[in-house]
Each structure stands twice: as structure tokens, then as C-alpha cells.
Amino acid sequence: MSKGYRRSLFILSASLLLMLAVTASAQQMCDECDPYNSYCSDPCMRCRIYGQDGCESYTESTCGGPFGSGACLQDECTPSWSETSRVEQGTYQGGNWAQCNHHSVQWVTLYDSNHCNTVESFWTQQYCDNVIDGQKFNGWFPDCCNGYDDWGHTDSLFTCNGYHSCTG
């Protein structure tokens, strides 16, 4: 095989691989459209024909289209989230022999004052937040479930109920 022929074959092979990589780029499925982050015009794919080995044929759509989730952000709208409530759900301690952290598990509610979503129920979102709200360094195996913190906050009496997650 001549040098020129091998070079041409290499360039042709590399070009074909690049073309396949560009056409095989991943696109989200319509059931993956997220009402809090996907815009109505974001493209998505829906399976039209299922076969033995999975989907055999796809249809193009958008997150706001007939096969999208329905709830989506209006194009050219940026949500303005503000915290409307924070409710403590649980408290517990973590740490080691020399120090401990007091954790407060809180249920947080946010509200979008720009009303960007096309569905009103998505103008509000909630999540669980785990916050370290105090520490102790004194003693051997300090207890962060009993007493005050080491930061000098006399209003921070540590107690624990043992809950590590939110119930909503």
C-alpha cells in the first residue's frame, strides 16, 4: 500500500468518524424536560416505535410541544427566585473525637416573582437544605446535641431530634 493511499484512507476514515460524531450528538428525551429549567422551545425527542431492543424510531418535538412535559419556562424569561419560607424539620450531630457539627435540616420554599413557567403550580419550588448551624471543639468527643455552641451564641441551645431528612 502506497504512502499516499494510506494517508487518503486515514483522512477519509477520520472525516467519516467526525460526521458520525456530529450526527449522533445526544439530545434529551421529552420525558426529561424539567419544568424548572427547560424552556418551551428546547428540542427533545419522543419514541414513536418501540422494538425488542428499545426505541426504533423517534419524533422531534420541543419541551413545550405536544410531546413535552407541558410545563416549561417561557422563552426569553429568566426566573427570579426568592425564599418565602424555611422550616426546620430535623436536627442531628456529626463530627469526630475532637469536634462536632450541629446540623439543621430545613424545608425551603422558593417563589418565582417573574412567573416564567407556563403552569402556575411551578411558580413555587421546594427543597431540603442541610445547614451546619454550630460547632463545638472543647473536650473529648464534644456533644453537639446538648448545651450551647462554641461560637458564643447564648441563644443557640443545641438539641437533636435525630431526623436527617425532610418530610415536606
GIZI-V885964 format. One record per run of one state. SS is the DSSP state (H for helix, E for strand, L for the rest). FROM is the first residue (numbers start at 1). TO is the last residue. Records with the same first field share a line. If there is no record, write none. Layout:
SS=FROM-TO  FROM-TO
//
This chain:
L=1-2  24-28  33-38  40-42  52-53  63-72  74-80  96-99  113-116  118-119  137-146  149-156  159-168
H=3-23  30-32  120-123
E=29-29  39-39  43-51  54-62  73-73  81-95  100-112  117-117  124-136  147-148  157-158
//
